Amino acid sequence: MKSAVVVILVLVVPTLGAFSQATLPVITLQQTIDAALANGDNYKILQGNLAVTRSQHAENVSRNSLTLGVSGLGGYNTVFDNNATLAASKTSSLSQVTTSTQGGAVGVGLTGPLTSASVTANPLSPPYGGVGGDTTSGLLFNVSQTLWNGYPGGPAQATVDKSLLNLQGQELSTQSGRLSLIYQVKQAYYAMFTALQDLDSKRQVLQRQNALLDQITAVYNLKQASAVDLKTAQINAHSAEIDVRTSEHTLRLARIRLAILMAIPPDQQFTVTQPPNETVPAGSLAEAVSTALARRVELRLIQLNRKSNAVDLAVARGLSTPTVSVNGGVDVLVDNSLGNAYVGLANAGVKIALPILDAGAAQNLVDQSTQLDRVYAVQLSQQQKSIAADVQDAWESMELAREKVELAEETAQNDDLLVDVYKIQSANGTASTQDLLTASVNAANAHSAAVQAQSAAQLAVLQLLNVMGY
């Protein structure tokens, strides 16, 4: 009986070709990443949010820019009276103080947050209705400029500065989201590849166990194997069958999750190939920590928040400083009947406005921004420590995972040797059929564990790259 079992084990050879997935479309890791970035909903959301922030920044820049406008106006003034002598003597004075347009005029204005300039031309101004006189032409030019109002460039420039920092933060967040998406795709790809490997391994075990069950059943019918041997073979075969169905379920779900990330139909059938080995761009833990501190988006976002808060602090401090502005203008009036006769008025001025009492509002804003900067400093220090700890955890986990791969492979090799030993012992009558069946199952499980250990090691490298900012 024992010799017959040895022959059975020697003849049982795993056949992978029968379960090959070569007939399905093969997708590489890079193709998977490209599809997720091109079609995936997550990346579309990231790009959409970035586009909105860019538009908002462009709007703020526009609001802080100069605008040019043209205006046209016209009007007619008339004098009414009940005394002709009084009207004749006062018409000139009335025409000088009136705010109504007499005739047609056109104006061009250039305006900005701190600057305004305008030119108004009145080519023909007729005399007031009912009153004699000459037509006149006029030209008015005015300009004003705020030199300082608490912040270089004014509040609108402060808004633009904060808007630019916000845009830079959104760009960093988009970059981080892109890396996170690629990390998810890689995880899903490795999960599917591992599921394929595990399914192949489980099907090999099922082949072995079914072959053993057939042979032991035949030996049992010849009264050369015990009922316990037959029951054990049946249990082993049933267990292997359940393991295959479990692996098929795992593979099916892994394919669906990967398809969702690529934005293709979840029921689409495809397979994956051996992914390239990931390499860590650091030769030591210290170098890995240094790289992470330079690359992690969280730290750079905190630094941008501090810069944005510094703008608020500068604006708050500026509220307590005087506002200085200058203005000037020229108004020229030409009498059309007297050739070159003209009269003009030139003016220039400066204005200084100094806040006296604001009930402490400006100082409260200064205190608020100062305290917030201290909070950001603490957050930065805390995040640096947390990142260093994450990198150390991932680095040591990677090293342990690699050692576990070596151990799992050595265990699988050792269990294969034990099967060979039990074959010899069974042939010599020093080992039972139960010993041989148990050794066969242990060897199959060891190979499955080696597959899982290899997958865990690959994922450990991905995790280290992730916490390093790649």
C-alpha positions in Angstrom: 0.0 0.0 0.0 2.7 2.5 0.9 4.7 1.8 -2.2 1.5 2.5 -4.3 1.1 5.9 -2.6 4.7 6.8 -3.4 4.2 6.0 -7.1 1.1 8.2 -7.1 3.0 11.1 -5.7 5.8 10.7 -8.2 3.3 10.7 -11.1 1.3 13.8 -10.0 2.8 16.8 -11.8 1.1 20.2 -11.7 -0.2 21.4 -15.1 -0.4 25.2 -15.3 -1.3 25.4 -19.0 -4.8 24.2 -18.5 -5.6 27.2 -16.3 -3.6 29.8 -18.3 -5.2 33.3 -18.8 -3.2 33.9 -21.9 -6.4 34.1 -24.0 -7.5 37.3 -22.1 -6.2 40.8 -22.9 -3.1 41.5 -20.9 -2.8 44.9 -19.3 0.5 46.2 -18.0 0.9 48.3 -14.8 1.8 51.4 -16.8 -1.3 51.0 -19.0 -3.4 50.7 -15.9 -2.0 53.9 -14.5 -2.4 55.8 -17.8 -6.0 54.7 -18.1 -6.8 55.8 -14.5 -5.3 59.2 -15.1 -6.9 59.6 -18.5 -10.4 58.3 -17.7 -10.7 57.9 -13.9 -13.3 60.0 -12.1 -11.0 60.7 -9.2 -8.4 62.4 -11.4 -11.1 64.3 -13.3 -12.3 65.7 -9.9 -8.8 66.7 -9.0 -8.3 68.5 -12.3 -11.7 70.2 -12.1 -10.9 71.6 -8.6 -7.6 72.9 -9.9 -9.2 74.5 -12.9 -11.7 76.3 -10.6 -8.9 77.6 -8.4 -7.0 78.9 -11.4 -10.1 80.7 -12.6 -10.6 82.3 -9.2 -6.9 83.4 -9.1 -7.3 84.9 -12.6 -10.4 86.8 -11.4 -8.5 88.3 -8.5 -5.6 89.3 -10.8 -8.2 91.0 -13.1 -9.7 92.9 -10.2 -6.3 94.2 -9.3 -5.6 95.5 -12.8 -6.3 98.8 -14.5 -9.5 99.1 -16.5 -10.2 101.5 -19.3 -13.6 102.9 -20.1 -15.2 105.4 -22.4 -18.3 107.6 -21.6 -20.4 110.0 -23.7 -22.8 112.5 -22.3 -24.8 115.5 -23.4 -27.1 118.1 -22.0 -28.7 121.5 -22.4 -29.0 124.3 -19.9 -31.3 127.3 -20.0 -31.7 130.3 -17.8 -35.1 131.4 -16.5 -35.8 134.7 -14.8 -38.4 137.4 -14.2 -35.9 140.3 -14.5 -33.9 140.7 -17.7 -31.3 143.0 -16.2 -30.5 140.6 -13.3 -30.3 137.6 -15.7 -27.9 139.4 -18.0 -25.6 140.2 -15.2 -25.6 136.8 -13.5 -25.6 134.4 -16.5 -21.8 134.2 -16.6 -21.7 133.3 -12.9 -24.4 130.7 -13.3 -22.5 129.0 -16.2 -19.5 128.6 -14.0 -21.1 126.9 -11.1 -23.6 124.7 -12.9 -23.0 120.9 -12.6 -25.1 120.1 -15.7 -23.4 119.4 -19.0 -23.9 122.0 -21.7 -23.7 120.4 -25.2 -21.9 117.1 -25.9 -18.9 115.6 -24.1 -16.9 112.5 -24.3 -14.7 111.0 -21.5 -12.0 108.3 -21.2 -11.2 106.9 -17.8 -8.5 104.6 -16.5 -9.1 103.1 -13.1 -7.5 100.7 -10.7 -7.5 99.8 -7.0 -5.1 102.6 -6.2 -5.1 104.7 -9.4 -7.6 106.7 -11.4 -7.1 109.0 -14.3 -9.7 110.6 -16.6 -9.9 113.0 -19.6 -13.2 114.7 -20.5 -13.5 116.8 -23.7 -16.3 119.2 -24.5 -15.7 120.2 -28.1 -18.7 122.6 -28.4 -20.6 124.1 -25.5 -23.3 126.5 -26.7 -24.4 129.5 -24.6 -27.3 129.0 -22.2 -30.7 129.0 -23.8 -32.2 132.4 -24.1 -28.9 134.1 -23.3 -26.5 135.5 -25.8 -22.8 134.6 -25.8 -20.0 132.6 -27.5 -19.5 128.9 -27.9 -16.7 127.4 -25.9 -14.6 124.2 -25.8 -13.3 122.5 -22.7 -10.8 119.8 -21.7 -10.6 118.4 -18.2 -7.9 116.0 -16.9 -7.9 114.5 -13.4 -5.6 111.9 -11.8 -5.3 110.4 -8.3 -2.9 107.9 -6.8 -2.9 106.2 -3.4 0.8 105.8 -2.4 0.2 103.8 0.8 -2.8 102.4 2.6 -1.4 99.7 4.8 -0.1 97.0 2.4 2.3 97.2 -0.6 -0.1 97.5 -3.6 -3.2 97.8 -1.4 -5.9 95.3 -0.2 -6.5 94.1 -3.7 -2.8 93.1 -4.1 -3.1 91.3 -0.7 -6.0 89.3 -2.1 -4.0 88.5 -5.2 -1.0 87.4 -3.0 -3.2 85.1 -1.0 -5.0 83.8 -4.1 -1.6 82.8 -5.6 -0.7 81.0 -2.4 -4.0 79.2 -2.5 -3.5 78.2 -6.1 0.0 76.8 -5.3 -1.6 74.9 -2.5 -4.3 73.5 -4.8 -1.5 72.5 -7.3 0.2 70.6 -4.5 -3.0 69.0 -3.4 -3.6 67.9 -7.0 -0.1 66.5 -7.2 -0.7 64.6 -3.9 -4.0 63.3 -5.2 -2.3 62.1 -8.4 0.3 60.2 -6.4 -2.4 58.8 -4.1 -4.4 57.6 -7.2 -1.3 56.0 -8.7 -0.6 54.3 -5.3 -4.2 52.9 -5.3 -3.8 51.7 -8.8 -0.5 49.9 -8.0 -2.1 48.3 -4.9 -5.0 47.1 -6.9 -2.7 45.8 -9.7 -0.5 43.9 -7.3 -3.6 42.5 -5.6 -4.9 41.1 -8.9 -1.5 39.7 -9.8 -1.2 38.1 -6.4 -4.7 36.7 -6.8 -3.7 35.2 -10.2 -0.6 33.6 -8.6 -2.6 32.3 -5.7 -5.3 30.8 -7.9 -2.7 29.0 -10.0 -1.1 27.7 -6.7 -4.5 26.6 -5.4 -5.4 24.8 -8.6 -2.1 22.9 -8.5 -3.0 21.8 -5.0 -6.5 20.8 -6.1 -5.0 18.7 -9.0 -2.7 17.0 -6.6 -5.4 16.3 -4.0 -7.9 15.0 -6.6 -5.2 12.7 -8.1 -4.4 11.4 -4.6 -8.0 10.9 -3.8 -8.6 8.9 -7.0 -5.6 6.7 -6.3 -6.3 6.2 -2.6 -9.9 5.4 -3.4 -8.6 2.7 -5.8 -6.2 1.4 -3.1 -8.9 1.5 -0.5 -11.2 -0.6 -2.8 -8.3 -3.1 -2.9 -8.4 -3.2 0.9 -4.9 -1.7 1.0 -5.8 1.6 2.6 -7.7 2.4 5.8 -11.0 4.3 6.0 -9.1 7.1 7.8 -6.8 7.4 4.8 -9.7 7.7 2.4 -11.5 10.2 4.6 -8.4 12.3 4.9 -7.9 12.3 1.2 -11.5 13.3 0.7 -11.2 16.1 3.2 -8.0 17.4 1.6 -9.6 17.4 -1.8 -12.7 19.2 -0.6 -10.6 21.7 1.2 -8.5 22.3 -1.9 -11.7 22.8 -3.9 -13.0 25.4 -1.5 -9.6 27.2 -1.6 -9.9 27.4 -5.4 -13.3 28.9 -5.2 -12.1 31.4 -2.6 -9.2 32.4 -4.8 -11.5 32.7 -7.8 -13.7 35.0 -5.7 -10.7 37.1 -4.7 -9.5 37.4 -8.3 -12.9 38.4 -9.5 -13.2 41.2 -7.0 -9.6 42.3 -7.6 -10.4 42.6 -11.3 -13.6 44.6 -10.6 -11.8 47.0 -8.3 -9.0 47.5 -10.8 -11.5 48.1 -13.6 -13.3 50.7 -11.6 -10.0 52.6 -11.1 -9.4 52.5 -14.9 -13.0 53.6 -15.6 -13.8 50.6 -17.7 -16.9 48.3 -17.4 -16.5 46.2 -14.2 -17.5 43.1 -16.0 -14.8 43.4 -18.6 -12.4 40.5 -18.6 -8.7 41.0 -18.7 -5.5 39.8 -17.0 -2.3 41.4 -15.8 1.3 40.5 -16.1 4.3 40.5 -13.7 4.7 44.1 -12.5 8.2 45.6 -12.4 10.0 45.6 -9.1 9.7 48.9 -7.3 13.0 50.3 -6.1 13.5 52.6 -3.1 15.5 55.8 -3.9 17.3 55.7 -0.6 20.2 53.7 0.8 19.4 54.1 4.5 16.6 55.0 6.9 18.2 58.4 7.5 18.2 59.2 3.8 14.6 58.0 3.4 13.5 60.3 6.2 15.4 63.2 4.7 13.8 62.6 1.3 10.3 62.4 2.8 10.7 65.7 4.7 11.7 67.3 1.4 8.9 65.8 -0.7 5.8 65.4 1.5 3.0 67.7 0.4 1.6 68.1 4.0 4.7 70.0 5.1 4.7 72.3 2.0 1.0 73.0 2.5 1.6 74.1 6.1 4.4 76.4 4.8 2.0 77.9 2.3 -0.5 78.5 5.1 2.1 80.3 7.1 2.8 82.6 4.1 -0.9 83.3 3.6 -1.2 84.1 7.2 1.8 86.4 6.9 -0.1 88.4 4.3 -3.1 88.7 6.7 -0.6 89.9 9.5 0.9 92.5 7.2 -2.6 93.8 6.3 -3.6 93.9 9.9 -0.5 95.9 10.9 -1.1 98.3 8.0 -4.5 99.2 9.4 -2.7 101.3 12.1 -0.6 103.2 9.6 -1.6 106.4 7.7 -3.1 106.4 4.2 -1.2 108.7 1.8 -2.6 109.7 -1.6 -1.9 112.4 -4.1 -4.2 114.0 -6.8 -4.0 116.6 -9.5 -5.8 118.0 -12.5 -6.1 120.5 -15.3 -9.3 122.2 -16.5 -9.0 124.3 -19.7 -11.7 126.4 -21.3 -11.3 128.0 -24.8 -13.5 130.7 -26.3 -14.1 129.7 -29.9 -14.8 133.3 -31.1 -11.5 134.7 -29.8 -9.1 132.3 -31.4 -6.4 131.3 -28.9 -8.1 132.9 -25.9 -8.3 130.4 -23.0 -8.5 130.2 -19.3 -7.4 127.2 -17.2 -7.1 125.9 -13.7 -4.4 123.5 -12.5 -4.5 121.8 -9.1 -2.4 119.4 -7.1 -2.9 118.0 -3.6 -1.9 115.4 -1.0 -4.0 113.7 1.5 -2.9 111.9 4.7 -5.5 110.0 6.7 -4.4 108.7 10.1 -6.6 106.3 12.1 -7.0 107.5 15.7 -9.4 105.1 17.4 -10.7 101.7 16.2 -11.6 100.1 19.5 -8.6 97.7 19.2 -9.8 96.0 16.0 -6.5 96.3 14.2 -4.5 95.0 17.2 -7.0 92.1 17.6 -6.3 91.1 14.0 -2.6 91.3 14.6 -2.9 89.1 17.7 -5.0 86.6 15.8 -2.5 86.2 13.0 0.4 86.0 15.4 -1.2 83.2 17.4 -2.1 81.4 14.2 1.5 81.5 13.0 2.5 79.9 16.2 -0.1 77.2 15.7 1.3 76.5 12.2 4.8 76.3 13.6 3.7 73.6 16.1 1.8 71.8 13.3 4.9 71.8 11.2 7.1 70.3 13.9 4.5 67.7 14.8 4.1 66.7 11.1 7.8 66.4 10.7 8.0 64.0 13.7 5.0 62.0 12.4 6.5 61.7 8.9 9.8 60.5 10.3 8.0 57.9 12.4 5.9 56.7 9.4 9.0 56.4 7.3 10.8 54.4 10.0 7.8 52.1 10.4 7.5 51.5 6.6 11.3 51.0 6.3 11.5 48.4 9.1 8.3 46.8 7.8 9.8 46.5 4.4 13.0 44.8 5.8 10.9 42.4 7.9 8.7 41.6 4.9 11.8 40.8 2.8 13.1 38.5 5.5 9.6 36.8 5.7 9.9 36.1 1.9 13.2 34.4 2.5 11.7 32.4 5.4 8.6 31.4 3.4 10.7 30.3 0.4 13.0 28.3 2.7 9.9 26.7 4.4 8.4 25.8 1.1 11.7 24.2 0.0 12.0 22.4 3.3 8.4 21.0 3.0 9.1 19.8 -0.5 12.1 17.9 0.9 9.9 16.5 3.7 7.6 15.1 1.0 10.5 13.5 -0.6 11.6 12.0 2.7 8.2 10.6 3.4 8.1 9.1 0.0 11.3 7.2 0.8 10.1 6.3 4.2 6.7 5.1 2.9 8.5 2.9 0.4 10.6 1.5 3.2 7.5 1.1 5.5 8.7 3.6 8.1 6.1 6.3 7.4 2.3 6.0 7.2 0.0 7.2 4.4 -1.3 9.8 6.8 2.2 11.2 7.2 2.7 11.5 3.5 -0.7 13.1 3.0 -0.1 15.7 5.7 3.3 16.5 4.3 1.8 17.0 0.9 -0.8 19.5 2.2 1.9 21.3 4.3 4.1 21.7 1.2 1.1 23.1 -0.8 0.3 25.6 2.0 3.9 26.6 2.2 4.0 27.5 -1.5 0.8 29.5 -1.0 2.3 31.3 2.0 5.4 32.1 -0.1 3.2 33.8 -2.7 1.5 35.8 -0.1 4.8 36.8 1.5 6.1 38.0 -1.8 3.0 40.1 -2.3 3.3 41.5 1.2 7.0 42.5 0.5 6.0 44.3 -2.7 3.2 46.2 -1.0 5.6 47.1 1.8 7.9 48.7 -0.8 4.9 50.6 -2.2 4.0 51.8 1.3 7.5 53.1 1.9 7.5 55.0 -1.4 4.1 56.4 -0.5 5.2 57.8 2.9 8.3 59.2 1.2 6.2 61.3 -1.1 6.5 59.2 -4.3 
